[in-house]
Amino acid sequence: MTVRIPEALDRQLETLAEAQKISKHALLLQGAALVVEQYSRRTEIDSAIDFVVSHDAALLKRLEDS
């Protein structure tokens, strides 16, 4: 896989990687893992909200009216 990164971002990544004493490759892998983790978490939260809304609609309506 080839990833084309704008020069300014590449310099920022290089600086961050040096500060953490890791390679830019390792830094990008960490970033990719974070994106996947956040997406998965958001999907779980959305599913939980959908469940509550669909299963507790009457209760939510009563709370709204009070």
C-alpha positions, 0 to 999 in steps of 0.5 A: 500500500502506498499512502501519499501524505501532504508535506506539512502533515508528513513533517508533523508526523516526523516530529511526533514520531521522533518525540515518541521515539518510534518510526513514522510507520509505527505512528501511522499504525497507531493512528489507524488502530485508533480510527478503527477503535473509535468507529467501532465504539461509535457503532456500539453507542449508536446501536445501544441508543437505537435499542433504548429508543425502540424498547423504551419508547413509551417510557421516554414519551412519559418522561418527555411529557412530565 
